[in-house]
Amino acid sequence: MTTVVPTSEEDPALAVVRFTSELAWADAGPEAAEEQVNRLCLEAQESMVMGRWMDLASLMLTSADLMFSKVSDKDLECIFTVICNLVTKPESLDEVHEMTKLISGKIIQQPNDKPAMRLKILFNLYNLLENPYSRFFVYMKALNLAVNGKVTEHIIPSFKKIDSFLKEWNIDIKDKRALFLGIANVLKESRSSSKDSFKFLTKYLATFSGDDAHTMDEAKEEAARTIIEFVKSPDMFQCDLLDMPAIGQLEKDTKYASVYQLLKIFLTQRLDGYLEFQAGNSGLLKSYALVHEDCIAKMRLMSLVDLGSNESGQIPYALIKDTLQINNDEVEKWVVKARTAKLMDCKMDQMNQVVIVRCCTERVFGQHQWQTLRTKLSTWKANVANVISTIQATNKITEDGSHSQAVQGLMIR
């Protein structure tokens, strides 16, 4: 099949109409096919002359499904390049957006049929658009296509540019929510790092404030999902979820109160608190596919971190054994695990059976942690000032001594 590239003076759009019409009417017989092809070409010419670009786009897209099934990828890309280029014709941004909706709607209709090619065509359409909101609209369609067509690997690299996209699109809160949730779903479908999906889920939840209870209600399911993702993740030990209104609303919710309680245990309590919760809520954990042994392992690490947060900077082996509910010979193994996960900077004093903690990760970083940090910085600032003052005093004494010796030398001479 010949690639649709105009080799005569025929307009590319008209060439596409002729090509797709011949394809659509190929089985109708020569006479009937010629009549229909001529009719459609005439209709296309009239639309072009009258500047009815929306009608022309609709006409060209009539056989879109047929094109995807019968035309090679090379021809298909060329055909849709011509179709997508129609969005550069109208002067009205509203008309451009309507055409964008029409074209993108046709492209995503059958996501399982050549999904990668459909996604590429959407990206081409995106690049032809100048209206920021139309670009955002196409990007959202691409997100949905990537998930439904299982080609998420083609859109994930663009997530690194989301911050610059947001500045360009200048979209409202409602659209931001749709975007963040869409990205989180793509990352979940692709089985990417749980941290990546969690990052965009928290961005989504952060758009909700406590001012509108009705609006916040729509975030309950995703709030619970975010909590479960945090609990499940083997390498996430810190978050600020408890400060979010969208999470806080779950505390007294009839359906999700237990999920909220689970989060609070992981962020503020130790292993014994989790075990007590699990004893009365084993069915809940199973319903969210939470593995009890994995939860115990994570809570042991988080409990160890909590022990390391005390002011003394030392944790007796015996206290670790009792808190983590382990044997004596397992204490050092769990300390090593905490160091490997970069949760603690410490060393083990085997002679005195204590762990000396230099610093450790805070499970939450709220008002109390900020105040502690402020106190430490103030102390550090005062210590630095004292050191500087001592150095200056020492330098002055040295300078005075040198001056005195120089004077004495002059007198001897």
Beta strands, then each sheet from edge to edge (+ up, - down):
strand 1: 314-316
strand 2: 344-349
strand 3: 354-360
sheet 1: 1+ 3- 2+
end
